[in-house]
Amino acid sequence: MTRKILTALAATLVLVSCESHRKTQTIAFVEAKNYFVRNDAPKLDNPKIETAEKFNEIFGMATTMGDEGKPTEIDFQKQYVIAVILPETDLTTAIYPISLQKDDEGKITFFYKTTVGQKQSYTTVPSLVIIVDKTENGTVELKEQK
């Protein structure tokens, strides 16, 4: 009996010591305002967009009146964007950024939250775009927080 307990304890210690303890750091970002997903946009295969040409294939500008009506400027020489695009829906849907984290292996994870509301008389393609400095490079992964 003692031998079984010691074997189980040793196995547990080995598993715990092998566990990966990744360190993460928070990355600064800015939410891009006044953009919409184009009707003729191709499917986004990677949430990280690094060129103005690719961005303009997916997004159009939604300029409105007033100081807050101009789309956020993006300098693709120094910045890239991370885009979250949800399927077309007739429900009021909002996407909120939570955080952007980079682990010690260089993987970047964008955490976001969605809320779904009432039915609308029209459809939309919910989207969120954040702007990140190019010095924070890495593979990007999206994770929705519930």
ZAVEXSE-519529 format. One record per residue (C-alpha): x, y, z. Coordinates in steps of 0.5 Angstrom, whole numbers, plus 500, padded with zeros to 3 digits. Layout:
REM ZAVEXSE-519529
XYZ
...
***
This chain:
REM ZAVEXSE-519529
500500500
506505502
509503495
503505491
502512495
510513494
509512487
503516486
506522490
512521485
508521479
504527481
511531483
514529476
507532472
507538477
515540475
514539468
508544468
509550463
509556467
508562461
509569463
505574460
506581459
500586457
501590450
498597449
493598443
488603441
481601438
480603431
473607430
469608424
470602420
465597417
466590414
465591406
460587403
465584398
470583403
474576402
474571409
479573414
484568414
488571419
486576425
493580424
493585418
499588416
498592410
494598408
492594402
489588405
486592410
482596405
480589402
476588408
474594411
471601409
471608412
464610416
465617416
460621420
459628422
463631428
470631431
469624433
466622426
473621422
476614422
482612427
488613423
493607422
500608420
502601417
509603417
509602424
503599426
498593424
491591426
488585429
481584427
475580430
469579425
463575427
458572422
452577419
446577424
440581425
441581432
444587436
451585437
457589440
464587441
468589447
476589448
478586454
486585454
492584449
497579452
504576449
507570452
514569453
514564447
512571443
504568442
500574442
492573445
487578444
481577449
475580447
467579450
461580446
454582448
448580444
441584444
435585441
433583434
433588428
430589422
436589418
443585418
450587420
457584420
459586427
467587428
472590432
479593430
485594434
491598433
498595435
505597435
509593430
515592435
510587439
510582433
508575434
503570432
496572434
490568437
483571438
480568445
472570447
471571454
464569456
***
